[in-house]
Amino acid sequence: MDSGAGRELLRTMWRIRVFEERVGQLTRANEVHGLVHLSSGSEGVAAGVCGQLRADDVVYSNHRAHGHAIAKGAPLEAVMAELMGRVDGLCHGLGGSMHLVDVEHGFLGATGVVGGNVPLALGSALAARLRGSDAVAVVFFGDGAVQGGIFVESVNLATLWGLPVVLVCENNGFAEFTPRSAHTNVERVSDVVAPYGLERETVDGNDVVAVRDAFARFLDAARAGAGPALLECLTVRLRGHYEGDPQLYREALAAEEWQRLDPILRLQRRGVEEGWLGEDEPAALEAAARDEVEAAVAFASASAFPEVALAAALVYA
Amino acid sequence: MSETTYLGAITATLADALRADERVFVLGEDVAEGGPWGATAGLAEEFGRERVRNTPISEAAIAGIAIGAAQSGLRPVVEIMFIDFLTLALDQLVNGAAKAHTMSGGQLTVPMVLRTQGGAGQRGGAQHSQSLEAWLTHVPGLKVVMPSTAADAAGLLASAIADDNPVVYVENKTLYFRRGEAPNGAVPIGSARVVRPGRDVTVVALSRLVPESLAAADELAGEGIDVEVIDPRTLVPLDLDAIVDSVRRTHRLVVAHEAVVHGGFGAEIAAQVQAAAFDELDAPVVRVGAPFAPIPFSPPLEDAYLPGRADVVEAVRSVVGAS
């Protein structure tokens, strides 16, 4: 592991982790509004995937999108301001947590409809191909999306047309409140798509290096014109489906078990063992992320709410 | 004067757009084969199957693909073969295409056209004959156009393809082989047309009810009733001024469409006109449309169900008699 690459993965994961911890607090303080879905536990997927993308590669995401947006380059200040409904937010306060978009950084957007953005990534991939570009489209979705018809329609079309798109499933074992075993008899998402003949792999999504390496192969292949792939990342949803979810449907993960699984702690342990990360560096990485997030909170808190007239002004282009 | 069919006007306009702008492409079920009526006939031969792209029967995904392609710089024209199947793509259209510009704070645009066709009269039964345009008009962010003539079919399609917003373009299958004046350039979205000037009653008619209302007007002229027929052509945005201007002259309004009256777009037109010009109305606004029932299959039943010339005649007589 190259030390620069390792530190960059850690930096991205810490930024997401600390950002979302703060978002949780601000939700309970009624400063962040609406339905908020945190990706805590799955930061390794966002970091392992997005860190390898070019600016012109596009990312679509789902309702649990903060980490994907941040990893693709969305500024923390503008993301936080959006969650707080402020005019300096990414979408001037008109989108919110489930509808983040940052066109400048190729984050074409989240959606509140489970599975809804999968075909949009295909459309973007088709556009790249028709324009003669080698840009690749990536879409994140959860295992809950896989039981929807539009997922199957999209997998069929992506493979039929050989589109440059990588489908990244974050399989955290829960679709909202219900475990995967109660929604389907197919345990692995990579098995669901097997008949379509696309490249597919299931990795430990809490091992950011494994995510990165598997995704790198799929990204290179898609860019070279070899068609789509599906990367299933087995991961953990530390928080409830949404902030405020009492989670009566499951036992909390034991602290020692989480220490073992946590993608950040795992990479830090590995970095120290491999000698590319100093013993005191993790604390410094975390502190730097906290400083950045506090600056984002200050920026967002100082931003005004948008003018009421803005909503009607942006109905049509 | 040269003439063309409504269908031929659509095909020629698609070809013009594909020729003029490499960002334009067509996708949908069987479009490369021309489709059931031939609306896209010959396009694949001229422009290739990359740009005239057959799809599986996957309405939701192809609508989503069109949205994604539009957000990445192309100008897709997606065909949903029957408006009845738009239900399958409605999530993408309503939650995706319509809201992307607003929800992104203006960052995203979705310059796509969704072509589809509705209308009964061909014994298609209740799942291949509906007029569902009112649903679409209820969704901010969509534009909805509904041409009734060949010239408007061409002119509105050209404007729809040039528009930076998602436009739903609703054809009527019974108009496809009607001949009309040849197209004469783009028709602006949001502009109504006075199809037949008249002094006594304004009939605002949509799609197939435009020729039906013209036939009704001819019949009523024999009774000394001079009917003005207005085709809004665009439902969203609606050219309310053109309708209200007419009502200020005639003081009587009939709204005629093929869709079920209950919850139909006629209710919206009636509400907007009474709000804008209540004092001008000498009679209640009367709506012509289909009864509140799924479209029956059996030919005599479908014929009885389908609103047309006779219903418009009766409605006009009723508003004249009401004064």
Chai-1 contact restraints between the chains, C-beta under 6 A:
chainA,res_idxA,chainB,res_idxB,connection_type,confidence,min_distance_angstrom,max_distance_angstrom,comment,restraint_id
A,C91,B,S104,contact,1.0,0.0,6.0,A-B,restraint_1
A,C91,B,G105,contact,1.0,0.0,6.0,A-B,restraint_2
A,H92,B,G105,contact,1.0,0.0,6.0,A-B,restraint_3
A,L94,B,T102,contact,1.0,0.0,6.0,A-B,restraint_4
A,L94,B,M103,contact,1.0,0.0,6.0,A-B,restraint_5
A,L94,B,G105,contact,1.0,0.0,6.0,A-B,restraint_6
A,G95,B,M103,contact,1.0,0.0,6.0,A-B,restraint_7
A,H99,B,M103,contact,1.0,0.0,6.0,A-B,restraint_8
A,V101,B,S104,contact,1.0,0.0,6.0,A-B,restraint_9
A,V101,B,Q107,contact,1.0,0.0,6.0,A-B,restraint_10
A,V101,B,L108,contact,1.0,0.0,6.0,A-B,restraint_11
A,V103,B,Q107,contact,1.0,0.0,6.0,A-B,restraint_12
A,L108,B,Q71,contact,1.0,0.0,6.0,A-B,restraint_13
A,V113,B,N95,contact,1.0,0.0,6.0,A-B,restraint_14
A,P119,B,A61,contact,1.0,0.0,6.0,A-B,restraint_15
A,P119,B,G64,contact,1.0,0.0,6.0,A-B,restraint_16
A,P119,B,I65,contact,1.0,0.0,6.0,A-B,restraint_17
A,L120,B,G64,contact,1.0,0.0,6.0,A-B,restraint_18
A,L120,B,I67,contact,1.0,0.0,6.0,A-B,restraint_19
A,L120,B,G68,contact,1.0,0.0,6.0,A-B,restraint_20
A,L122,B,I65,contact,1.0,0.0,6.0,A-B,restraint_21
A,G123,B,I65,contact,1.0,0.0,6.0,A-B,restraint_22
A,G123,B,G68,contact,1.0,0.0,6.0,A-B,restraint_23
A,G123,B,A69,contact,1.0,0.0,6.0,A-B,restraint_24
A,S124,B,G68,contact,1.0,0.0,6.0,A-B,restraint_25
A,S124,B,S72,contact,1.0,0.0,6.0,A-B,restraint_26
A,L126,B,A69,contact,1.0,0.0,6.0,A-B,restraint_27
A,A127,B,A69,contact,1.0,0.0,6.0,A-B,restraint_28
A,A127,B,S72,contact,1.0,0.0,6.0,A-B,restraint_29
A,A127,B,G73,contact,1.0,0.0,6.0,A-B,restraint_30
A,A127,B,L74,contact,1.0,0.0,6.0,A-B,restraint_31
A,I150,B,A60,contact,1.0,0.0,6.0,A-B,restraint_32
A,I150,B,A61,contact,1.0,0.0,6.0,A-B,restraint_33
A,E153,B,S58,contact,1.0,0.0,6.0,A-B,restraint_34
A,E153,B,A60,contact,1.0,0.0,6.0,A-B,restraint_35
A,E153,B,A61,contact,1.0,0.0,6.0,A-B,restraint_36
A,S154,B,A61,contact,1.0,0.0,6.0,A-B,restraint_37
A,L157,B,A61,contact,1.0,0.0,6.0,A-B,restraint_38
A,L314,B,T102,contact,1.0,0.0,6.0,A-B,restraint_39
A,L314,B,G106,contact,1.0,0.0,6.0,A-B,restraint_40
A,V315,B,T102,contact,1.0,0.0,6.0,A-B,restraint_41
A,V315,B,P140,contact,1.0,0.0,6.0,A-B,restraint_42
A,V315,B,G141,contact,1.0,0.0,6.0,A-B,restraint_43
A,Y316,B,N165,contact,1.0,0.0,6.0,A-B,restraint_44
A,A317,B,H101,contact,1.0,0.0,6.0,A-B,restraint_45
A,A317,B,T109,contact,1.0,0.0,6.0,A-B,restraint_46
A,A317,B,D164,contact,1.0,0.0,6.0,A-B,restraint_47
A,A317,B,N165,contact,1.0,0.0,6.0,A-B,restraint_48
